[in-house]
Amino acid sequence: AAVAVVNAQLFAREQQRVNELTALNQVAATLSQSLDLDKMLEAALCDVLAVVRADAGGIALVDAVNERLTLRTTLGLTGQPALWPVVMALGEGALGAVASSGALMVIHDPATHPLLDDAQRQLLAQEGLRSVLILPIRSRGQVRGVLAVMVRRARRLSDEETALLTSI
């Protein structure tokens, strides 16, 4: 019985790894299919949200010349997208902080997080979003943007999901 349990655990881990590699391959394939940046970002975000079973997300890109972050695409937000900030200064708010520091940020309670202003807290509450993971998007050692992944259910993204998002 013990051997069967160990084998089942090994199989589950291997299946998880296969799923992760499949997800990485899918995102890579998506990124190589289009030359239209916004279409590519939206398709990649769709793949990412599906892989980690997240409800909403967004991608913002860094404009180093003007020292700002521009929101390029969002998915899964049901409210008024026009109220979401489209351009923000590097270092401003949670997205700007990740873009300037290059460190991922996990927000388990948006209602009290110090880097979210009242408008952002209200928007997240209206959307029913309970957890947010913000990761830097890196290329050639530099932060080129940020990826935000959000869930409505009361669950935390696992270490494996965070590692997968970091790989992507």
N, C-alpha and C positions, 0 to 999 in steps of 0.2 A: 504494500500500500504506500509505503514511504517513497519507493522508487517511482511509483505512478504519480505521486504528488510532485516530486522533483521534476519529472519529465514534463508534466503539465505546466509547471512554472517556467521551465526552459522554453517550451513551445510558445508560451504566451509572450515571453521576452523577445524571442526571435520573430514572432509575428508583429510585435510592436516595432521592431527594427525594420522589418520589411515595409511596414506602413510609413515609417519615417523616410526611408529611402525613396519610396514611391512618391511621397509628397515633395521631396526635394527635386526629384526628376520632373514631376508635373510643373512645379514652379519654374524650373529651368526651361522646360519646353515652352511654357507660356511666355516667358521673357524673350525667347528667340523668335516668336511668331510674328511680331508686329514691330514696325518702326514708329508707330504713333505712341508717344510716351504715355499719354493719359489712358489710352486703351490698354496698354501693357500693364500699367499700374493697377487699373481696375481689375483686370483678369488675374493678376498675381494676388491682389488682395482677396478676391473671391476664393482662390485656391487656398490661401493661408487660413481664412476664416473657416472653410470647410474642414481642413485638416485638424484644427484644434477645437472644432465645434464651438466657435465663438459666435456671438450674435451680431456684433457690429465691429467696425474698424475704420481706420483711415490711414492715409499715407500723406506726409508733408515732406517737401523737399527744401533743402537749404539753398539760399541764394547768398553765397559768401560775399559777393561784391557789396550788396546792400545790407548785409548782416540781418537777414530775416528768414523766416520759415514760412513757406506757402503751402497751404492745404491743397492737394491735387485731386484726391479722390476719397470718398467715403462710401461705405455700404452698410446697410442694416439700420440706419437711423430713420426712424419713422416720423419724427417731429418736423420742425421747420428748419431745413438745412441752411436757410439763409441766416439763421441766428448763430450758426457756428462760426467762430473766427476763421477767416480765410488767410490772413497775413498776420504774423506776429514777430516781434523782435526775438533774435536769438537770446536765450536766457529767460524769456518771458513765459511764465506759466509752466506747467508740467512738460508740454511738448518742447518748448524752447529750452528748458533746463536739460532735457535729455540730449537735444541737438548740440548744446554748447559743452556739456560735460562728457558725452559719449558713454554714459553709464545707463543701464536699463533701470526703469522705475516701475515698481508695482504699487498700485493704489487699491487697497482692499476696502476702504471706506471713503468714497468720493465726497461725502457730505462734510467731512472734517479735514480733508487733506489741505495743508497750508499753501501748496502751489496752485491750487485751483481757486479762481475768483468766484464771486457769488453767481455770476451769469453762467459760468461753466458748471458749477455745482447744480444749479437749477436745470440746465439742459440735460445733464446726466441723470438727474432725478426724474425729469419728465420722460426720459427714454427708459427708465427703470434699470439703468446700468449699475451694477453693484461692484464690479471689479474691472480694473483697467491695467493692462500691461503695455508699457511704452518702451520700445527698443530702438537703438540707433541703427540706421542703415549705413553700412560702411562700404567704401570702395577705395582700394589702394591706400588703406590706412587712415582715411579721412571720413568723418561723418558727412554723409550726403543727404540725409533725411532721417525721418523717424516713422516707425510703424506703430500704430496704436491698435490694440486688440481688446475688445470689451465683451463682457458677459452679463446677462441679465439674471441668471440663476445665482443663488447663493453658493458659489463654488469658487475655489481658487484654482488658477491654472497650475498644473503640476510642474515639478522640476523637469520632467521629460518634455512637456509641451514648451516650456520656456527654452530648454536647450534646442529643441527643434526650431523654434522661431528664431533663435540666435543663429542657427546654421543657415536658415533660409535667408 
